[in-house]
């Protein structure tokens, strides 16, 4: 066991300085694969800390907004270089703190770098446009200044990539911000802020406060100096945040939960589909919003698919994500292990058939962390809780479908609409699926995971509200639109009368 005297205490980052919380209190974060191993002590911040961070951001906002966008881009390009140099260190931090296998963590670091590279390139593409109007010697200009100071809240699932895909576009657009990471993954947040600090982000432009989302998050939302909020997390919290932010006339984007489905049609390439489904359901221990939590299988291939699915699940290797060859790593915390175990018990009590797995693992290395077996339920009906609610763990529910229309009906039966997938060789049916499925991101012959950094990310229904993240949509969210009318005539003219 690592003792408190052996472990570093990390501070908040406010106004360009690493500083302790006004509360004088800290909390500890543990390695989910070795639950007695303390990774660090972090500031248990309070509303006063949040307001100090907002004040620092407000003081720095005008100077950063006045910095030309290509110059801001140089800071992001420098951060990209530093991230590449520190990539392995940061990937190991992700695995030690959140639990995912190291190859997944390396992929996350690469995704963050891709986002930073794309956003930096936008520094040369902050386009407006000029257009003629019906009045002679008159022009109209569109420009997009920064949205202002903002607050950012994040979930644990991608503790580097998700902050990066909000922070990078916010910075390139000229915004100052306050970063409040998930309470369970603050060390990854510290590492990311260190990267931007070393890259030369001016003091106050980027601020970090750690601690509980309730009091700290509420202070950010309520502050009149915060003009926008970008949130990733649960639908319940995101809905409340969006409602309160809207009432205060703030810009809010909220990326929330998912209950993503793969539709497997009988004509599909089963080998290709099986690999995507297993990775989507059990990779990162199911702890990502785009994870595959449902598979809807057309009758003609159901039995063969189930046999092969269970065989594949049985061959997955479970253990510490830092070890080579690990497919399934621990859940992020004891609380999440308990939640997943409760859902497994609920599925059995609702009448679903536990086709594989379902155990909370113990004995040997499993006693050191928060492990749950990859779990597969069959005989699932859409009204069951395990079919409707986001579990955020390695639990897959399998449905039978008569045909494509029936499969889409099952897919659309949940309140979420984040990501979805279909496997088929029939292009007309693929397009029919695209046109009828309720999801913000649609994949054909590919997993529910992933996406390109220059394309919008987000969902429909309870999966998201506000403008989308990533790509041009991210630039739109972190900037404002101003229309400028310029009359350059030498003499006064009669003014047009508008209704």
C-alpha positions in Angstrom: 0.0 0.0 0.0 1.2 3.5 -0.8 1.1 5.7 2.2 0.0 9.3 2.3 3.6 10.6 2.9 4.8 9.0 -0.3 2.2 10.7 -2.5 2.2 14.1 -4.1 -0.5 16.7 -3.4 -1.6 18.4 -6.5 -3.0 22.0 -6.6 -5.5 23.9 -8.7 -4.2 26.0 -11.5 -5.6 29.6 -11.3 -4.2 32.7 -13.0 -1.1 30.8 -14.2 -0.2 29.6 -10.7 -0.5 26.2 -9.0 -2.4 27.1 -5.8 -4.2 25.2 -3.0 -7.9 25.4 -2.4 -9.5 28.0 -0.1 -11.1 25.0 1.6 -7.8 23.7 2.9 -9.0 20.2 2.2 -7.9 17.5 -0.2 -9.2 14.1 -1.4 -7.3 11.0 -2.6 -7.5 9.2 -5.9 -6.7 5.4 -6.2 -5.6 3.1 -9.0 -8.7 1.0 -9.8 -6.5 -2.1 -10.5 -4.8 -1.7 -7.2 -7.3 -0.1 -4.9 -4.8 0.5 -2.0 -2.4 2.4 -4.3 -2.9 6.2 -3.9 -2.1 8.1 -7.1 -2.3 11.6 -5.5 -4.1 14.0 -3.3 -6.2 16.7 -5.0 -7.8 19.9 -4.0 -11.4 19.6 -2.6 -12.3 22.9 -4.2 -15.3 25.0 -3.1 -17.3 27.8 -4.8 -14.8 30.4 -3.7 -12.1 28.6 -5.7 -14.4 28.5 -8.7 -15.1 32.2 -8.5 -11.3 32.9 -8.2 -10.8 30.9 -11.4 -13.6 32.7 -13.2 -12.1 36.1 -12.2 -8.7 35.0 -13.5 -10.3 33.9 -16.8 -12.2 37.2 -17.1 -9.1 39.2 -16.5 -7.2 37.3 -19.2 -10.1 37.1 -21.7 -9.6 40.4 -23.6 -5.9 39.9 -24.1 -6.3 36.4 -25.5 -9.2 37.5 -27.7 -7.1 40.3 -29.1 -4.2 37.9 -29.9 -4.4 37.1 -33.6 -5.7 33.6 -34.3 -2.6 32.4 -36.1 -0.6 33.4 -33.0 -3.0 31.5 -30.8 -2.5 28.5 -33.2 1.3 28.6 -32.5 0.5 27.8 -28.8 -1.6 24.8 -29.8 1.1 23.6 -32.2 3.6 23.8 -29.4 1.2 21.9 -27.1 0.9 19.2 -29.8 4.7 18.8 -29.7 4.8 18.5 -26.0 1.9 16.0 -26.0 3.9 13.9 -28.4 6.9 14.0 -26.2 5.0 13.2 -23.1 2.5 10.8 -24.7 3.6 7.6 -23.1 3.7 9.2 -19.6 0.2 10.6 -20.1 -1.2 7.3 -21.5 0.1 5.4 -18.4 -1.5 8.0 -16.2 -4.8 7.4 -17.9 -4.6 3.7 -17.3 -3.4 4.0 -13.7 -6.2 6.5 -12.9 -9.2 5.4 -15.0 -8.2 1.7 -15.6 -8.5 1.2 -19.4 -5.9 -1.0 -21.1 -2.7 0.8 -22.1 -3.3 0.5 -25.9 -6.7 2.2 -25.5 -5.0 4.9 -23.4 -2.4 5.4 -26.1 -5.2 5.7 -28.7 -6.9 8.3 -26.5 -3.7 10.4 -26.4 -3.4 10.2 -30.2 -7.0 11.3 -30.5 -6.3 14.3 -28.3 -3.3 15.2 -30.5 -5.4 14.9 -33.6 -8.0 17.3 -32.1 -5.3 19.8 -31.1 -3.8 19.6 -34.6 -7.1 20.2 -36.2 -8.0 23.1 -33.9 -4.6 24.7 -34.5 -5.2 24.6 -38.2 -8.4 26.6 -37.7 -6.2 29.5 -36.7 -5.7 30.2 -40.4 -9.4 29.5 -41.2 -11.3 31.9 -38.9 -13.4 33.0 -41.9 -16.2 35.5 -42.1 -17.6 36.8 -45.3 -18.3 40.0 -47.0 -21.5 40.5 -49.1 -22.9 43.3 -51.2 -26.4 44.6 -50.3 -29.1 46.5 -52.2 -27.8 50.0 -51.1 -25.0 51.5 -53.1 -21.7 52.1 -51.3 -22.7 49.8 -48.5 -21.2 46.5 -47.5 -22.0 43.8 -44.9 -19.4 41.9 -43.1 -19.8 38.7 -40.9 -17.2 38.1 -38.2 -17.0 35.6 -35.3 -15.4 36.9 -32.1 -14.9 34.7 -29.0 -17.9 33.6 -27.0 -16.2 34.8 -23.8 -15.2 33.2 -20.6 -16.5 29.6 -20.2 -16.8 26.7 -17.8 -16.1 23.1 -18.8 -17.2 20.0 -17.0 -16.1 16.5 -18.1 -16.8 12.8 -17.3 -14.3 10.1 -16.6 -14.5 8.1 -19.8 -11.9 9.9 -21.8 -10.0 12.1 -19.3 -7.6 13.5 -21.9 -9.5 13.3 -25.2 -12.8 14.9 -24.1 -11.2 17.9 -22.4 -8.9 18.4 -25.4 -11.8 18.4 -27.9 -13.4 21.2 -25.9 -10.3 23.1 -24.8 -8.5 23.2 -28.2 -11.4 24.9 -30.1 -12.2 27.2 -27.2 -8.6 28.4 -27.2 -8.2 28.8 -30.9 -11.4 30.9 -30.9 -9.9 33.2 -28.3 -11.8 32.2 -25.2 -10.6 32.0 -21.6 -11.9 29.1 -19.5 -12.2 27.2 -16.3 -11.7 23.4 -16.5 -13.5 21.2 -13.9 -12.6 17.6 -14.6 -14.4 14.5 -13.3 -13.6 14.0 -9.6 -12.2 10.5 -10.3 -9.7 11.5 -13.0 -8.0 14.7 -11.8 -4.4 13.6 -12.4 -5.0 13.2 -16.2 -6.4 16.8 -16.1 -3.3 18.1 -14.3 -1.1 16.5 -17.0 -3.1 18.1 -19.8 -3.0 21.5 -18.2 0.8 21.1 -17.7 1.1 20.6 -21.4 -0.7 23.8 -22.2 1.2 25.7 -19.5 4.5 24.6 -21.0 3.2 25.5 -24.4 2.8 29.2 -23.3 -0.9 29.7 -22.7 -1.0 33.1 -21.0 -1.9 33.2 -17.3 -5.6 33.1 -16.6 -6.6 31.8 -20.1 -6.8 28.2 -18.8 -7.7 27.5 -15.2 -8.1 24.1 -13.5 -10.1 23.4 -10.3 -10.7 19.9 -8.9 -13.3 18.6 -6.6 -17.0 17.9 -6.4 -19.2 18.8 -9.4 -22.1 20.0 -7.3 -20.9 23.1 -5.5 -18.1 23.9 -7.9 -20.1 23.3 -11.0 -23.1 25.3 -9.7 -20.8 28.3 -9.0 -19.6 28.2 -12.6 -23.1 28.0 -14.0 -24.4 30.8 -11.7 -21.5 33.2 -12.3 -22.5 36.2 -14.4 -18.9 36.2 -15.8 -19.3 32.8 -17.4 -20.9 33.1 -20.8 -20.9 29.4 -21.8 -20.8 25.9 -20.5 -19.6 22.7 -22.2 -20.5 19.6 -20.3 -20.0 15.8 -20.8 -21.7 13.5 -18.3 -25.0 12.0 -17.3 -28.3 13.0 -18.9 -29.7 13.9 -15.5 -27.0 16.4 -14.7 -26.7 17.7 -18.2 -30.4 18.4 -18.4 -30.4 20.4 -15.2 -27.3 22.3 -16.3 -28.8 23.1 -19.7 -32.1 24.3 -18.1 -30.3 26.5 -15.6 -27.8 27.8 -18.1 -30.6 28.7 -20.6 -32.5 30.6 -17.9 -29.4 32.7 -17.4 -29.0 33.2 -21.2 -25.7 31.3 -21.4 -24.6 29.1 -24.3 -24.7 25.5 -23.2 -23.7 22.3 -24.9 -24.2 19.0 -23.1 -23.0 15.6 -24.4 -24.8 13.0 -22.3 -25.6 9.3 -22.2 -26.0 6.6 -24.8 -27.6 3.2 -25.2 -26.0 2.4 -28.5 -27.2 -0.5 -30.7 -25.7 -2.5 -33.4 -28.1 -4.1 -35.9 -26.8 -7.3 -37.4 -28.6 -8.4 -40.6 -28.4 -11.9 -41.9 -26.4 -11.1 -45.0 -23.6 -9.4 -43.0 -19.9 -10.3 -42.9 -20.1 -12.1 -39.6 -16.4 -12.1 -38.9 -16.2 -8.3 -39.4 -19.3 -7.7 -37.3 -18.2 -9.9 -34.5 -14.9 -8.1 -34.0 -16.6 -4.7 -34.0 -19.3 -5.8 -31.6 -16.9 -7.4 -29.1 -14.6 -4.3 -29.2 -17.6 -2.0 -28.9 -19.2 -3.8 -26.0 -16.1 -4.8 -23.9 -13.3 -2.5 -24.9 -12.4 0.1 -22.2 -14.6 -2.1 -20.0 -17.7 -0.6 -21.6 -16.9 2.8 -20.0 -17.5 5.1 -22.9 -20.6 6.9 -24.1 -20.3 5.3 -27.6 -20.0 1.7 -26.2 -22.1 -1.0 -27.8 -24.7 -1.9 -25.2 -27.3 -3.6 -27.4 -27.1 -6.0 -30.4 -30.2 -6.6 -32.5 -29.8 -9.7 -34.6 -31.9 -10.8 -37.5 -33.4 -14.3 -37.0 -31.5 -16.0 -39.8 -28.1 -15.6 -38.2 -29.0 -15.3 -34.5 -27.9 -18.8 -33.3 -24.6 -18.8 -35.2 -23.8 -15.3 -33.9 -24.6 -16.1 -30.3 -22.3 -19.2 -30.4 -19.5 -17.1 -31.8 -20.1 -14.2 -29.5 -19.9 -16.3 -26.4 -16.8 -18.0 -27.7 -15.1 -14.6 -28.3 -16.1 -13.3 -24.9 -14.7 -16.3 -23.2 -11.3 -15.7 -24.7 -11.0 -12.1 -23.5 -8.1 -11.6 -21.0 -9.0 -9.7 -17.8 -6.5 -7.8 -15.6 -4.5 -4.7 -14.9 -4.6 -2.4 -18.0 -0.8 -1.8 -17.7 -0.1 -5.5 -18.4 0.5 -6.7 -21.9 -2.4 -8.5 -23.7 -5.2 -7.3 -21.4 -8.6 -6.9 -23.1 -10.8 -6.2 -20.0 -9.5 -3.9 -17.3 -11.1 -2.9 -14.0 -14.0 -0.6 -13.7 -13.1 2.9 -12.5 -14.2 2.7 -8.9 -15.9 0.6 -6.3 -19.1 2.6 -6.8 -19.1 1.8 -10.5 -18.5 -1.9 -9.8 -21.5 -1.8 -7.5 -23.6 -0.1 -10.1 -22.8 -2.6 -12.8 -23.3 -5.6 -10.5 -26.7 -4.2 -9.5 -27.7 -3.9 -13.1 -26.7 -7.5 -13.7 -28.8 -8.6 -10.8 -31.7 -6.5 -12.1 -31.4 -8.1 -15.6 -31.7 -11.6 -14.1 -34.7 -10.6 -11.9 -36.5 -9.0 -14.9 -36.4 -12.4 -16.7 -33.5 -12.0 -19.1 -31.2 -15.0 -19.6 -27.6 -14.6 -18.4 -25.9 -16.2 -21.3 -22.3 -15.5 -20.3 -20.4 -13.9 -17.4 -22.1 -11.7 -14.8 -19.7 -12.3 -11.9 -17.9 -9.7 -9.8 -14.4 -11.2 -9.9 -12.5 -12.1 -6.7 -9.4 -14.0 -5.7 -5.8 -13.2 -6.6 -5.2 -10.1 -8.6 -9.0 -9.5 -8.7 -9.1 -8.7 -5.0 -6.8 -5.7 -5.8 -9.3 -4.0 -8.1 -12.8 -3.5 -9.2 -13.4 -6.2 -11.8 -16.6 -7.5 -13.4 -16.7 -10.2 -16.1 -17.8 -9.3 -19.6 -21.6 -10.1 -19.4 -24.1 -11.1 -22.1 -27.9 -11.2 -21.7 -30.3 -12.8 -24.1 -34.1 -13.0 -24.1 -34.2 -9.3 -23.5 -37.3 -7.2 -24.1 -37.2 -3.4 -24.7 -39.0 -2.5 -21.5 -36.4 -4.0 -19.3 -34.1 -1.6 -17.4 -31.0 -3.3 -18.8 -32.4 -2.6 -22.3 -33.2 1.0 -21.6 -30.7 2.5 -19.1 -27.0 3.3 -19.6 -24.9 0.8 -17.5 -21.4 2.1 -18.3 -19.8 -1.3 -17.9 -19.1 -4.5 -19.9 -22.7 -5.6 -20.2 -24.3 -6.5 -23.6 -28.0 -7.1 -24.2 -29.0 -9.2 -27.3 -32.3 -9.0 -29.1 -33.9 -11.0 -31.9 -35.4 -9.2 -34.8 -37.7 -10.4 -37.6 -36.3 -8.0 -40.2 -34.7 -4.5 -40.6 -37.9 -2.6 -39.7 -38.3 -4.6 -36.5 -34.6 -4.1 -35.7 -34.9 -0.3 -36.1 -38.0 -0.2 -34.0 -36.1 -1.9 -31.2 -33.1 0.4 -31.7 -35.3 3.5 -31.5 -37.2 2.4 -28.4 -34.8 4.0 -25.9 -34.6 7.7 -24.8 -31.1 7.9 -26.1 -29.8 8.6 -29.6 -26.0 8.9 -29.6 -24.4 6.3 -31.9 -25.6 3.3 -33.8 -24.4 0.8 -36.4 -25.6 -1.7 -39.0 -23.8 -4.6 -40.5 -25.1 -5.6 -43.9 -24.0 -6.1 -47.5 -27.3 -4.8 -48.8 -26.7 -1.1 -49.6 -30.5 -0.3 -50.1 -31.2 -1.7 -46.6 -28.2 0.2 -45.2 -29.6 3.5 -46.5 -33.1 2.6 -45.2 -31.5 2.1 -41.8 -29.6 5.5 -42.1 -32.9 7.3 -42.9 -34.9 5.8 -40.0 -32.6 5.2 -37.1 -32.7 7.8 -34.3 -29.0 8.5 -33.7 -26.7 11.5 -34.1 -23.8 9.3 -35.4 -24.5 6.3 -37.7 -22.0 3.6 -38.8 -22.3 1.1 -41.6 -20.2 -2.1 -41.3 -18.2 -0.4 -38.5 -18.5 -0.3 -34.6 -20.5 2.3 -32.7 -17.2 3.7 -31.6 -14.9 6.4 -32.9 -15.2 9.3 -35.4 -13.1 11.9 -37.1 -12.1 15.0 -35.3 -13.2 17.3 -38.2 -16.8 15.9 -38.1 -19.5 16.8 -35.5 -19.8 14.6 -32.4 -23.1 14.3 -30.5 -26.5 12.7 -30.3 -30.2 13.1 -30.5 -32.9 12.9 -27.8 -31.5 12.4 -24.3 -28.0 12.0 -25.7 -27.2 15.6 -26.3 -28.5 19.1 -26.4 -27.0 22.3 -27.8 -24.5 22.6 -30.6 -22.4 19.6 -31.5 -18.8 19.1 -30.5 -15.8 18.9 -32.8 -15.2 20.1 -36.3 -16.7 23.4 -37.6 -19.6 23.0 -35.1 -17.1 23.4 -32.2 -15.8 26.6 -33.7 -19.3 27.8 -34.0 -20.1 27.1 -30.4 -17.0 28.8 -29.0 -17.5 32.0 -31.1 -20.3 34.5 -31.6 -21.7 35.8 -34.9 -21.7 39.5 -35.4 -23.1 41.2 -38.6 -21.4 44.5 -39.4 -23.1 47.1 -41.7 -20.7 49.6 -43.2 -21.9 52.7 -45.1 -18.9 54.3 -46.9 -20.8 56.9 -48.9 -19.3 60.5 -48.8 -22.7 62.2 -48.3 -25.7 61.5 -46.1 -28.5 59.6 -47.7 -32.2 59.1 -46.9 -32.4 56.1 -44.6 -34.5 53.2 -45.7 -37.7 52.5 -43.6 -37.8 49.0 -42.2 -40.8 47.3 -40.7 
